[in-house]
Structure formats: structure tokens, C-alpha cells
Amino acid sequence: MRDDYIKDALKTINDPNVLINVVSRRVKQLKRGNRPLVESLEKLSPEDIALREVIEGKISFESGPTT
């Protein structure tokens, strides 16, 4: 994973634990054959694609109710 992508993604999703969960779930989807929501001229790993999707606002998360 590229460090600059991680830093930029943390600006969108501030909590590192939530970011890890969002990215890992999206990586699983990409590895199962889902198409990337971002285009790139370079060959990116599924992890970098997921981070780029977060950075560009293509994927997000909703927090559930806290008890």
C-alpha cells in the first residue's frame, strides 16, 4: 500500500480502525471480481484501488448506533 494514499484516505475517514475495515471489505469485493470505481493509468493493487476509492469519495461508511 502506498503511504501517500493512506495519509489521504485518513483525511476522509479519520479513524484508522474504520479505514482498515472499509478497505479490507472493499479489497475482498475487488478480489471476487467487482469492478473498480476509479480509473488509473498505472497498475494498482486491490488495496491501493480501495484507498483511491475512499480518497475520491466513491465509497464511504455509515456508523451504527452506539449502545
PDB file of N, CA, C, O and CB in Angstrom:
ATOM      1  N   MET A   1       0.843  -1.181   0.000  1.00  0.00           N
ATOM      2  CA  MET A   1       0.000   0.000   0.000  1.00  0.00           C
ATOM      3  C   MET A   1       0.887   1.242   0.000  1.00  0.00           C
ATOM      4  O   MET A   1       1.936   1.291   0.643  1.00  0.00           O
ATOM      5  CB  MET A   1      -0.959  -0.001   1.221  1.00  0.00           C
ATOM      6  N   ARG A   2       0.438   2.209  -0.723  1.00  0.00           N
ATOM      7  CA  ARG A   2       1.212   3.450  -0.819  1.00  0.00           C
ATOM      8  C   ARG A   2       0.907   4.344   0.372  1.00  0.00           C
ATOM      9  O   ARG A   2      -0.253   4.573   0.715  1.00  0.00           O
ATOM     10  CB  ARG A   2       0.903   4.192  -2.141  1.00  0.00           C
ATOM     11  N   ASP A   3       1.964   4.844   0.997  1.00  0.00           N
ATOM     12  CA  ASP A   3       1.814   5.687   2.188  1.00  0.00           C
ATOM     13  C   ASP A   3       1.022   6.959   1.899  1.00  0.00           C
ATOM     14  O   ASP A   3       0.224   7.399   2.726  1.00  0.00           O
ATOM     15  CB  ASP A   3       3.183   6.053   2.744  1.00  0.00           C
ATOM     16  N   ASP A   4       1.243   7.549   0.723  1.00  0.00           N
ATOM     17  CA  ASP A   4       0.520   8.785   0.414  1.00  0.00           C
ATOM     18  C   ASP A   4      -0.981   8.525   0.279  1.00  0.00           C
ATOM     19  O   ASP A   4      -1.782   9.388   0.639  1.00  0.00           O
ATOM     20  CB  ASP A   4       1.063   9.413  -0.880  1.00  0.00           C
ATOM     21  N   TYR A   5      -1.377   7.364  -0.227  1.00  0.00           N
ATOM     22  CA  TYR A   5      -2.794   7.023  -0.302  1.00  0.00           C
ATOM     23  C   TYR A   5      -3.387   6.849   1.098  1.00  0.00           C
ATOM     24  O   TYR A   5      -4.509   7.279   1.365  1.00  0.00           O
ATOM     25  CB  TYR A   5      -2.993   5.742  -1.127  1.00  0.00           C
ATOM     26  N   ILE A   6      -2.624   6.218   1.980  1.00  0.00           N
ATOM     27  CA  ILE A   6      -3.104   6.016   3.350  1.00  0.00           C
ATOM     28  C   ILE A   6      -3.317   7.365   4.031  1.00  0.00           C
ATOM     29  O   ILE A   6      -4.348   7.581   4.668  1.00  0.00           O
ATOM     30  CB  ILE A   6      -2.105   5.151   4.164  1.00  0.00           C
ATOM     31  N   LYS A   7      -2.356   8.269   3.903  1.00  0.00           N
ATOM     32  CA  LYS A   7      -2.477   9.595   4.525  1.00  0.00           C
ATOM     33  C   LYS A   7      -3.683  10.354   3.979  1.00  0.00           C
ATOM     34  O   LYS A   7      -4.426  10.979   4.736  1.00  0.00           O
ATOM     35  CB  LYS A   7      -1.197  10.414   4.296  1.00  0.00           C
ATOM     36  N   ASP A   8      -3.870  10.295   2.669  1.00  0.00           N
ATOM     37  CA  ASP A   8      -5.011  10.996   2.062  1.00  0.00           C
ATOM     38  C   ASP A   8      -6.338  10.367   2.471  1.00  0.00           C
ATOM     39  O   ASP A   8      -7.315  11.079   2.703  1.00  0.00           O
ATOM     40  CB  ASP A   8      -4.885  10.994   0.537  1.00  0.00           C
ATOM     41  N   ALA A   9      -6.382   9.038   2.561  1.00  0.00           N
ATOM     42  CA  ALA A   9      -7.619   8.352   2.955  1.00  0.00           C
ATOM     43  C   ALA A   9      -7.973   8.670   4.408  1.00  0.00           C
ATOM     44  O   ALA A   9      -9.151   8.752   4.757  1.00  0.00           O
ATOM     45  CB  ALA A   9      -7.475   6.825   2.764  1.00  0.00           C
ATOM     46  N   LEU A  10      -6.960   8.848   5.249  1.00  0.00           N
ATOM     47  CA  LEU A  10      -7.225   9.190   6.651  1.00  0.00           C
ATOM     48  C   LEU A  10      -7.825  10.587   6.798  1.00  0.00           C
ATOM     49  O   LEU A  10      -8.409  10.897   7.837  1.00  0.00           O
ATOM     50  CB  LEU A  10      -5.940   9.096   7.464  1.00  0.00           C
ATOM     51  N   LYS A  11      -7.691  11.426   5.788  1.00  0.00           N
ATOM     52  CA  LYS A  11      -8.345  12.737   5.814  1.00  0.00           C
ATOM     53  C   LYS A  11      -9.850  12.577   5.594  1.00  0.00           C
ATOM     54  O   LYS A  11     -10.641  13.399   6.058  1.00  0.00           O
ATOM     55  CB  LYS A  11      -7.737  13.675   4.736  1.00  0.00           C
ATOM     56  N   THR A  12     -10.240  11.521   4.890  1.00  0.00           N
ATOM     57  CA  THR A  12     -11.654  11.255   4.615  1.00  0.00           C
ATOM     58  C   THR A  12     -12.291  10.455   5.740  1.00  0.00           C
ATOM     59  O   THR A  12     -13.367  10.799   6.229  1.00  0.00           O
ATOM     60  CB  THR A  12     -11.810  10.508   3.291  1.00  0.00           C
ATOM     61  N   ILE A  13     -11.613   9.378   6.148  1.00  0.00           N
ATOM     62  CA  ILE A  13     -12.074   8.541   7.259  1.00  0.00           C
ATOM     63  C   ILE A  13     -11.031   8.677   8.361  1.00  0.00           C
ATOM     64  O   ILE A  13      -9.954   8.085   8.286  1.00  0.00           O
ATOM     65  CB  ILE A  13     -12.274   7.020   6.821  1.00  0.00           C
ATOM     66  N   ASN A  14     -11.358   9.456   9.376  1.00  0.00           N
ATOM     67  CA  ASN A  14     -10.373   9.830  10.398  1.00  0.00           C
ATOM     68  C   ASN A  14      -9.915   8.690  11.285  1.00  0.00           C
ATOM     69  O   ASN A  14      -8.773   8.693  11.745  1.00  0.00           O
ATOM     70  CB  ASN A  14     -10.934  10.895  11.252  1.00  0.00           C
ATOM     71  N   ASP A  15     -10.767   7.725  11.536  1.00  0.00           N
ATOM     72  CA  ASP A  15     -10.450   6.630  12.444  1.00  0.00           C
ATOM     73  C   ASP A  15      -9.702   5.527  11.683  1.00  0.00           C
ATOM     74  O   ASP A  15     -10.273   4.915  10.781  1.00  0.00           O
ATOM     75  CB  ASP A  15     -11.744   6.067  13.097  1.00  0.00           C
ATOM     76  N   PRO A  16      -8.432   5.262  12.030  1.00  0.00           N
ATOM     77  CA  PRO A  16      -7.662   4.239  11.315  1.00  0.00           C
ATOM     78  C   PRO A  16      -8.306   2.855  11.350  1.00  0.00           C
ATOM     79  O   PRO A  16      -8.212   2.110  10.375  1.00  0.00           O
ATOM     80  CB  PRO A  16      -6.278   4.154  11.895  1.00  0.00           C
ATOM     81  N   ASN A  17      -8.955   2.502  12.452  1.00  0.00           N
ATOM     82  CA  ASN A  17      -9.598   1.194  12.546  1.00  0.00           C
ATOM     83  C   ASN A  17     -10.760   1.068  11.558  1.00  0.00           C
ATOM     84  O   ASN A  17     -10.940   0.025  10.930  1.00  0.00           O
ATOM     85  CB  ASN A  17     -10.095   0.953  13.971  1.00  0.00           C
ATOM     86  N   VAL A  18     -11.537   2.128  11.431  1.00  0.00           N
ATOM     87  CA  VAL A  18     -12.650   2.127  10.484  1.00  0.00           C
ATOM     88  C   VAL A  18     -12.107   2.070   9.053  1.00  0.00           C
ATOM     89  O   VAL A  18     -12.640   1.354   8.206  1.00  0.00           O
ATOM     90  CB  VAL A  18     -13.545   3.385  10.681  1.00  0.00           C
ATOM     91  N   LEU A  19     -11.049   2.826   8.798  1.00  0.00           N
ATOM     92  CA  LEU A  19     -10.450   2.817   7.467  1.00  0.00           C
ATOM     93  C   LEU A  19      -9.977   1.413   7.092  1.00  0.00           C
ATOM     94  O   LEU A  19     -10.201   0.959   5.970  1.00  0.00           O
ATOM     95  CB  LEU A  19      -9.278   3.807   7.402  1.00  0.00           C
ATOM     96  N   ILE A  20      -9.333   0.736   8.019  1.00  0.00           N
ATOM     97  CA  ILE A  20      -8.866  -0.634   7.769  1.00  0.00           C
ATOM     98  C   ILE A  20     -10.041  -1.543   7.425  1.00  0.00           C
ATOM     99  O   ILE A  20      -9.957  -2.341   6.491  1.00  0.00           O
ATOM    100  CB  ILE A  20      -8.108  -1.186   8.997  1.00  0.00           C
ATOM    101  N   ASN A  21     -11.130  -1.425   8.173  1.00  0.00           N
ATOM    102  CA  ASN A  21     -12.300  -2.266   7.922  1.00  0.00           C
ATOM    103  C   ASN A  21     -12.938  -1.972   6.561  1.00  0.00           C
ATOM    104  O   ASN A  21     -13.316  -2.894   5.839  1.00  0.00           O
ATOM    105  CB  ASN A  21     -13.328  -2.069   9.027  1.00  0.00           C
ATOM    106  N   VAL A  22     -13.055  -0.695   6.216  1.00  0.00           N
ATOM    107  CA  VAL A  22     -13.647  -0.315   4.935  1.00  0.00           C
ATOM    108  C   VAL A  22     -12.783  -0.824   3.780  1.00  0.00           C
ATOM    109  O   VAL A  22     -13.288  -1.402   2.818  1.00  0.00           O
ATOM    110  CB  VAL A  22     -13.815   1.221   4.848  1.00  0.00           C
ATOM    111  N   VAL A  23     -11.476  -0.599   3.893  1.00  0.00           N
ATOM    112  CA  VAL A  23     -10.566  -1.013   2.821  1.00  0.00           C
ATOM    113  C   VAL A  23     -10.531  -2.535   2.695  1.00  0.00           C
ATOM    114  O   VAL A  23     -10.561  -3.061   1.582  1.00  0.00           O
ATOM    115  CB  VAL A  23      -9.147  -0.470   3.078  1.00  0.00           C
ATOM    116  N   SER A  24     -10.467  -3.244   3.816  1.00  0.00           N
ATOM    117  CA  SER A  24     -10.384  -4.709   3.732  1.00  0.00           C
ATOM    118  C   SER A  24     -11.655  -5.301   3.133  1.00  0.00           C
ATOM    119  O   SER A  24     -11.584  -6.261   2.366  1.00  0.00           O
ATOM    120  CB  SER A  24     -10.133  -5.312   5.121  1.00  0.00           C
ATOM    121  N   ARG A  25     -12.805  -4.749   3.469  1.00  0.00           N
ATOM    122  CA  ARG A  25     -14.060  -5.237   2.886  1.00  0.00           C
ATOM    123  C   ARG A  25     -14.081  -4.978   1.376  1.00  0.00           C
ATOM    124  O   ARG A  25     -14.503  -5.832   0.596  1.00  0.00           O
ATOM    125  CB  ARG A  25     -15.280  -4.556   3.567  1.00  0.00           C
ATOM    126  N   ARG A  26     -13.627  -3.805   0.981  1.00  0.00           N
ATOM    127  CA  ARG A  26     -13.613  -3.470  -0.448  1.00  0.00           C
ATOM    128  C   ARG A  26     -12.595  -4.324  -1.208  1.00  0.00           C
ATOM    129  O   ARG A  26     -12.851  -4.720  -2.345  1.00  0.00           O
ATOM    130  CB  ARG A  26     -13.298  -1.977  -0.645  1.00  0.00           C
ATOM    131  N   VAL A  27     -11.447  -4.610  -0.595  1.00  0.00           N
ATOM    132  CA  VAL A  27     -10.436  -5.463  -1.230  1.00  0.00           C
ATOM    133  C   VAL A  27     -11.019  -6.847  -1.502  1.00  0.00           C
ATOM    134  O   VAL A  27     -10.792  -7.416  -2.570  1.00  0.00           O
ATOM    135  CB  VAL A  27      -9.169  -5.575  -0.339  1.00  0.00           C
ATOM    136  N   LYS A  28     -11.761  -7.388  -0.552  1.00  0.00           N
ATOM    137  CA  LYS A  28     -12.406  -8.693  -0.760  1.00  0.00           C
ATOM    138  C   LYS A  28     -13.351  -8.641  -1.958  1.00  0.00           C
ATOM    139  O   LYS A  28     -13.386  -9.569  -2.767  1.00  0.00           O
ATOM    140  CB  LYS A  28     -13.179  -9.125   0.507  1.00  0.00           C
ATOM    141  N   GLN A  29     -14.116  -7.553  -2.069  1.00  0.00           N
ATOM    142  CA  GLN A  29     -15.036  -7.403  -3.196  1.00  0.00           C
ATOM    143  C   GLN A  29     -14.275  -7.333  -4.518  1.00  0.00           C
ATOM    144  O   GLN A  29     -14.673  -7.957  -5.502  1.00  0.00           O
ATOM    145  CB  GLN A  29     -15.901  -6.148  -3.017  1.00  0.00           C
ATOM    146  N   LEU A  30     -13.183  -6.576  -4.538  1.00  0.00           N
ATOM    147  CA  LEU A  30     -12.389  -6.445  -5.761  1.00  0.00           C
ATOM    148  C   LEU A  30     -11.779  -7.780  -6.169  1.00  0.00           C
ATOM    149  O   LEU A  30     -11.737  -8.115  -7.353  1.00  0.00           O
ATOM    150  CB  LEU A  30     -11.286  -5.403  -5.571  1.00  0.00           C
ATOM    151  N   LYS A  31     -11.305  -8.541  -5.183  1.00  0.00           N
ATOM    152  CA  LYS A  31     -10.689  -9.837  -5.483  1.00  0.00           C
ATOM    153  C   LYS A  31     -11.719 -10.850  -5.976  1.00  0.00           C
ATOM    154  O   LYS A  31     -11.369 -11.798  -6.681  1.00  0.00           O
ATOM    155  CB  LYS A  31      -9.977 -10.384  -4.243  1.00  0.00           C
ATOM    156  N   ARG A  32     -12.991 -10.655  -5.609  1.00  0.00           N
ATOM    157  CA  ARG A  32     -14.066 -11.525  -6.087  1.00  0.00           C
ATOM    158  C   ARG A  32     -14.526 -11.141  -7.490  1.00  0.00           C
ATOM    159  O   ARG A  32     -15.344 -11.840  -8.089  1.00  0.00           O
ATOM    160  CB  ARG A  32     -15.245 -11.476  -5.127  1.00  0.00           C
ATOM    161  N   GLY A  33     -14.009 -10.047  -8.008  1.00  0.00           N
ATOM    162  CA  GLY A  33     -14.335  -9.671  -9.380  1.00  0.00           C
ATOM    163  C   GLY A  33     -15.108  -8.384  -9.554  1.00  0.00           C
ATOM    164  O   GLY A  33     -15.412  -8.006 -10.685  1.00  0.00           O
ATOM    165  N   ASN A  34     -15.435  -7.698  -8.476  1.00  0.00           N
ATOM    166  CA  ASN A  34     -16.119  -6.408  -8.620  1.00  0.00           C
ATOM    167  C   ASN A  34     -15.204  -5.424  -9.346  1.00  0.00           C
ATOM    168  O   ASN A  34     -13.985  -5.437  -9.174  1.00  0.00           O
ATOM    169  CB  ASN A  34     -16.540  -5.840  -7.227  1.00  0.00           C
ATOM    170  N   ARG A  35     -15.814  -4.588 -10.145  1.00  0.00           N
ATOM    171  CA  ARG A  35     -15.028  -3.614 -10.906  1.00  0.00           C
ATOM    172  C   ARG A  35     -14.628  -2.430 -10.034  1.00  0.00           C
ATOM    173  O   ARG A  35     -15.395  -1.994  -9.176  1.00  0.00           O
ATOM    174  CB  ARG A  35     -15.817  -3.125 -12.123  1.00  0.00           C
ATOM    175  N   PRO A  36     -13.421  -1.914 -10.261  1.00  0.00           N
ATOM    176  CA  PRO A  36     -13.000  -0.710  -9.533  1.00  0.00           C
ATOM    177  C   PRO A  36     -13.880   0.483  -9.887  1.00  0.00           C
ATOM    178  O   PRO A  36     -14.379   0.588 -11.008  1.00  0.00           O
ATOM    179  CB  PRO A  36     -11.531  -0.384  -9.837  1.00  0.00           C
ATOM    180  N   LEU A  37     -14.063   1.373  -8.931  1.00  0.00           N
ATOM    181  CA  LEU A  37     -14.863   2.577  -9.144  1.00  0.00           C
ATOM    182  C   LEU A  37     -14.007   3.762  -9.565  1.00  0.00           C
ATOM    183  O   LEU A  37     -14.524   4.853  -9.803  1.00  0.00           O
ATOM    184  CB  LEU A  37     -15.633   2.923  -7.885  1.00  0.00           C
ATOM    185  N   VAL A  38     -12.694   3.548  -9.656  1.00  0.00           N
ATOM    186  CA  VAL A  38     -11.763   4.585 -10.096  1.00  0.00           C
ATOM    187  C   VAL A  38     -10.932   4.029 -11.249  1.00  0.00           C
ATOM    188  O   VAL A  38     -10.715   2.822 -11.355  1.00  0.00           O
ATOM    189  CB  VAL A  38     -10.844   5.064  -8.918  1.00  0.00           C
ATOM    190  N   GLU A  39     -10.478   4.932 -12.103  1.00  0.00           N
ATOM    191  CA  GLU A  39      -9.622   4.539 -13.208  1.00  0.00           C
ATOM    192  C   GLU A  39      -8.200   4.981 -12.915  1.00  0.00           C
ATOM    193  O   GLU A  39      -7.972   6.000 -12.263  1.00  0.00           O
ATOM    194  CB  GLU A  39     -10.122   5.139 -14.542  1.00  0.00           C
ATOM    195  N   SER A  40      -7.249   4.201 -13.403  1.00  0.00           N
ATOM    196  CA  SER A  40      -5.849   4.543 -13.193  1.00  0.00           C
ATOM    197  C   SER A  40      -5.052   4.107 -14.408  1.00  0.00           C
ATOM    198  O   SER A  40      -5.311   3.055 -14.992  1.00  0.00           O
ATOM    199  CB  SER A  40      -5.297   3.884 -11.903  1.00  0.00           C
ATOM    200  N   LEU A  41      -4.090   4.919 -14.779  1.00  0.00           N
ATOM    201  CA  LEU A  41      -3.213   4.567 -15.888  1.00  0.00           C
ATOM    202  C   LEU A  41      -2.151   3.565 -15.451  1.00  0.00           C
ATOM    203  O   LEU A  41      -1.584   2.853 -16.281  1.00  0.00           O
ATOM    204  CB  LEU A  41      -2.552   5.819 -16.459  1.00  0.00           C
ATOM    205  N   GLU A  42      -1.886   3.510 -14.165  1.00  0.00           N
ATOM    206  CA  GLU A  42      -0.894   2.570 -13.651  1.00  0.00           C
ATOM    207  C   GLU A  42      -1.590   1.351 -13.056  1.00  0.00           C
ATOM    208  O   GLU A  42      -2.767   1.417 -12.702  1.00  0.00           O
ATOM    209  CB  GLU A  42       0.008   3.248 -12.595  1.00  0.00           C
ATOM    210  N   LYS A  43      -0.880   0.259 -12.947  1.00  0.00           N
ATOM    211  CA  LYS A  43      -1.417  -0.972 -12.360  1.00  0.00           C
ATOM    212  C   LYS A  43      -1.373  -0.834 -10.840  1.00  0.00           C
ATOM    213  O   LYS A  43      -0.297  -0.736 -10.250  1.00  0.00           O
ATOM    214  CB  LYS A  43      -0.608  -2.236 -12.836  1.00  0.00           C
ATOM    215  N   LEU A  44      -2.548  -0.826 -10.212  1.00  0.00           N
ATOM    216  CA  LEU A  44      -2.630  -0.676  -8.760  1.00  0.00           C
ATOM    217  C   LEU A  44      -3.043  -1.991  -8.122  1.00  0.00           C
ATOM    218  O   LEU A  44      -3.757  -2.793  -8.725  1.00  0.00           O
ATOM    219  CB  LEU A  44      -3.621   0.439  -8.380  1.00  0.00           C
ATOM    220  N   SER A  45      -2.587  -2.201  -6.895  1.00  0.00           N
ATOM    221  CA  SER A  45      -3.021  -3.361  -6.119  1.00  0.00           C
ATOM    222  C   SER A  45      -4.466  -3.134  -5.674  1.00  0.00           C
ATOM    223  O   SER A  45      -4.931  -1.995  -5.658  1.00  0.00           O
ATOM    224  CB  SER A  45      -2.084  -3.602  -4.886  1.00  0.00           C
ATOM    225  N   PRO A  46      -5.179  -4.200  -5.313  1.00  0.00           N
ATOM    226  CA  PRO A  46      -6.554  -4.014  -4.816  1.00  0.00           C
ATOM    227  C   PRO A  46      -6.606  -3.076  -3.602  1.00  0.00           C
ATOM    228  O   PRO A  46      -7.560  -2.313  -3.447  1.00  0.00           O
ATOM    229  CB  PRO A  46      -7.165  -5.373  -4.443  1.00  0.00           C
ATOM    230  N   GLU A  47      -5.589  -3.133  -2.751  1.00  0.00           N
ATOM    231  CA  GLU A  47      -5.553  -2.249  -1.573  1.00  0.00           C
ATOM    232  C   GLU A  47      -5.456  -0.794  -1.992  1.00  0.00           C
ATOM    233  O   GLU A  47      -6.143   0.060  -1.433  1.00  0.00           O
ATOM    234  CB  GLU A  47      -4.371  -2.609  -0.658  1.00  0.00           C
ATOM    235  N   ASP A  48      -4.601  -0.502  -2.980  1.00  0.00           N
ATOM    236  CA  ASP A  48      -4.450   0.875  -3.441  1.00  0.00           C
ATOM    237  C   ASP A  48      -5.709   1.356  -4.163  1.00  0.00           C
ATOM    238  O   ASP A  48      -6.086   2.523  -4.047  1.00  0.00           O
ATOM    239  CB  ASP A  48      -3.234   0.996  -4.366  1.00  0.00           C
ATOM    240  N   ILE A  49      -6.353   0.467  -4.901  1.00  0.00           N
ATOM    241  CA  ILE A  49      -7.612   0.833  -5.564  1.00  0.00           C
ATOM    242  C   ILE A  49      -8.652   1.206  -4.517  1.00  0.00           C
ATOM    243  O   ILE A  49      -9.342   2.216  -4.661  1.00  0.00           O
ATOM    244  CB  ILE A  49      -8.132  -0.332  -6.456  1.00  0.00           C
ATOM    245  N   ALA A  50      -8.771   0.398  -3.463  1.00  0.00           N
ATOM    246  CA  ALA A  50      -9.744   0.682  -2.403  1.00  0.00           C
ATOM    247  C   ALA A  50      -9.436   2.014  -1.724  1.00  0.00           C
ATOM    248  O   ALA A  50     -10.351   2.788  -1.441  1.00  0.00           O
ATOM    249  CB  ALA A  50      -9.752  -0.453  -1.363  1.00  0.00           C
ATOM    250  N   LEU A  51      -8.168   2.288  -1.461  1.00  0.00           N
ATOM    251  CA  LEU A  51      -7.791   3.566  -0.849  1.00  0.00           C
ATOM    252  C   LEU A  51      -8.136   4.731  -1.773  1.00  0.00           C
ATOM    253  O   LEU A  51      -8.642   5.754  -1.311  1.00  0.00           O
ATOM    254  CB  LEU A  51      -6.286   3.582  -0.515  1.00  0.00           C
ATOM    255  N   ARG A  52      -7.868   4.591  -3.070  1.00  0.00           N
ATOM    256  CA  ARG A  52      -8.212   5.646  -4.025  1.00  0.00           C
ATOM    257  C   ARG A  52      -9.718   5.880  -4.062  1.00  0.00           C
ATOM    258  O   ARG A  52     -10.168   7.018  -4.193  1.00  0.00           O
ATOM    259  CB  ARG A  52      -7.702   5.288  -5.425  1.00  0.00           C
ATOM    260  N   GLU A  53     -10.494   4.810  -3.948  1.00  0.00           N
ATOM    261  CA  GLU A  53     -11.952   4.941  -3.933  1.00  0.00           C
ATOM    262  C   GLU A  53     -12.401   5.727  -2.708  1.00  0.00           C
ATOM    263  O   GLU A  53     -13.323   6.539  -2.798  1.00  0.00           O
ATOM    264  CB  GLU A  53     -12.625   3.552  -3.954  1.00  0.00           C
ATOM    265  N   VAL A  54     -11.769   5.499  -1.577  1.00  0.00           N
ATOM    266  CA  VAL A  54     -12.084   6.275  -0.361  1.00  0.00           C
ATOM    267  C   VAL A  54     -11.699   7.732  -0.574  1.00  0.00           C
ATOM    268  O   VAL A  54     -12.491   8.632  -0.293  1.00  0.00           O
ATOM    269  CB  VAL A  54     -11.343   5.694   0.887  1.00  0.00           C
ATOM    270  N   ILE A  55     -10.494   7.970  -1.065  1.00  0.00           N
ATOM    271  CA  ILE A  55      -9.993   9.339  -1.261  1.00  0.00           C
ATOM    272  C   ILE A  55     -10.917  10.125  -2.188  1.00  0.00           C
ATOM    273  O   ILE A  55     -11.208  11.295  -1.938  1.00  0.00           O
ATOM    274  CB  ILE A  55      -8.560   9.315  -1.837  1.00  0.00           C
ATOM    275  N   GLU A  56     -11.373   9.478  -3.255  1.00  0.00           N
ATOM    276  CA  GLU A  56     -12.205  10.166  -4.248  1.00  0.00           C
ATOM    277  C   GLU A  56     -13.687  10.181  -3.883  1.00  0.00           C
ATOM    278  O   GLU A  56     -14.513  10.673  -4.651  1.00  0.00           O
ATOM    279  CB  GLU A  56     -12.032   9.514  -5.596  1.00  0.00           C
ATOM    280  N   GLY A  57     -14.023   9.641  -2.710  1.00  0.00           N
ATOM    281  CA  GLY A  57     -15.403   9.685  -2.248  1.00  0.00           C
ATOM    282  C   GLY A  57     -16.320   8.692  -2.937  1.00  0.00           C
ATOM    283  O   GLY A  57     -17.541   8.845  -2.894  1.00  0.00           O
ATOM    284  N   LYS A  58     -15.754   7.680  -3.569  1.00  0.00           N
ATOM    285  CA  LYS A  58     -16.561   6.683  -4.271  1.00  0.00           C
ATOM    286  C   LYS A  58     -17.164   5.662  -3.306  1.00  0.00           C
ATOM    287  O   LYS A  58     -18.221   5.094  -3.582  1.00  0.00           O
ATOM    288  CB  LYS A  58     -15.716   5.968  -5.321  1.00  0.00           C
ATOM    289  N   ILE A  59     -16.498   5.430  -2.181  1.00  0.00           N
ATOM    290  CA  ILE A  59     -17.055   4.553  -1.143  1.00  0.00           C
ATOM    291  C   ILE A  59     -16.961   5.277   0.192  1.00  0.00           C
ATOM    292  O   ILE A  59     -16.073   6.102   0.408  1.00  0.00           O
ATOM    293  CB  ILE A  59     -16.303   3.172  -1.089  1.00  0.00           C
ATOM    294  N   SER A  60     -17.884   4.956   1.074  1.00  0.00           N
ATOM    295  CA  SER A  60     -17.910   5.564   2.400  1.00  0.00           C
ATOM    296  C   SER A  60     -18.443   4.529   3.374  1.00  0.00           C
ATOM    297  O   SER A  60     -18.571   3.353   3.033  1.00  0.00           O
ATOM    298  CB  SER A  60     -18.781   6.865   2.421  1.00  0.00           C
ATOM    299  N   PHE A  61     -18.749   4.960   4.565  1.00  0.00           N
ATOM    300  CA  PHE A  61     -19.272   4.060   5.571  1.00  0.00           C
ATOM    301  C   PHE A  61     -20.314   4.777   6.391  1.00  0.00           C
ATOM    302  O   PHE A  61     -20.369   6.006   6.432  1.00  0.00           O
ATOM    303  CB  PHE A  61     -18.155   3.522   6.464  1.00  0.00           C
ATOM    304  N   GLU A  62     -21.143   3.979   7.046  1.00  0.00           N
ATOM    305  CA  GLU A  62     -22.113   4.523   7.995  1.00  0.00           C
ATOM    306  C   GLU A  62     -21.849   3.870   9.333  1.00  0.00           C
ATOM    307  O   GLU A  62     -21.701   2.650   9.415  1.00  0.00           O
ATOM    308  CB  GLU A  62     -23.592   4.283   7.525  1.00  0.00           C
ATOM    309  N   SER A  63     -21.790   4.669  10.376  1.00  0.00           N
ATOM    310  CA  SER A  63     -21.603   4.082  11.696  1.00  0.00           C
ATOM    311  C   SER A  63     -22.966   3.719  12.266  1.00  0.00           C
ATOM    312  O   SER A  63     -23.943   4.455  12.123  1.00  0.00           O
ATOM    313  CB  SER A  63     -20.844   5.057  12.644  1.00  0.00           C
ATOM    314  N   GLY A  64     -23.000   2.572  12.910  1.00  0.00           N
ATOM    315  CA  GLY A  64     -24.248   2.112  13.503  1.00  0.00           C
ATOM    316  C   GLY A  64     -24.513   2.808  14.827  1.00  0.00           C
ATOM    317  O   GLY A  64     -23.689   3.592  15.298  1.00  0.00           O
ATOM    318  N   PRO A  65     -25.658   2.525  15.427  1.00  0.00           N
ATOM    319  CA  PRO A  65     -25.975   3.126  16.721  1.00  0.00           C
ATOM    320  C   PRO A  65     -25.033   2.610  17.804  1.00  0.00           C
ATOM    321  O   PRO A  65     -24.652   1.439  17.810  1.00  0.00           O
ATOM    322  CB  PRO A  65     -27.432   2.836  17.106  1.00  0.00           C
ATOM    323  N   THR A  66     -24.671   3.487  18.700  1.00  0.00           N
ATOM    324  CA  THR A  66     -23.822   3.086  19.825  1.00  0.00           C
ATOM    325  C   THR A  66     -24.705   2.834  21.035  1.00  0.00           C
ATOM    326  O   THR A  66     -25.671   3.557  21.280  1.00  0.00           O
ATOM    327  CB  THR A  66     -22.744   4.173  20.142  1.00  0.00           C
ATOM    328  N   THR A  67     -24.362   1.806  21.782  1.00  0.00           N
ATOM    329  CA  THR A  67     -25.161   1.470  22.956  1.00  0.00           C
ATOM    330  C   THR A  67     -24.367   1.668  24.216  1.00  0.00           C
ATOM    331  O   THR A  67     -24.878   1.434  25.311  1.00  0.00           O
ATOM    332  CB  THR A  67     -25.662   0.043  22.879  1.00  0.00           C
TER     333      THR A  67
END
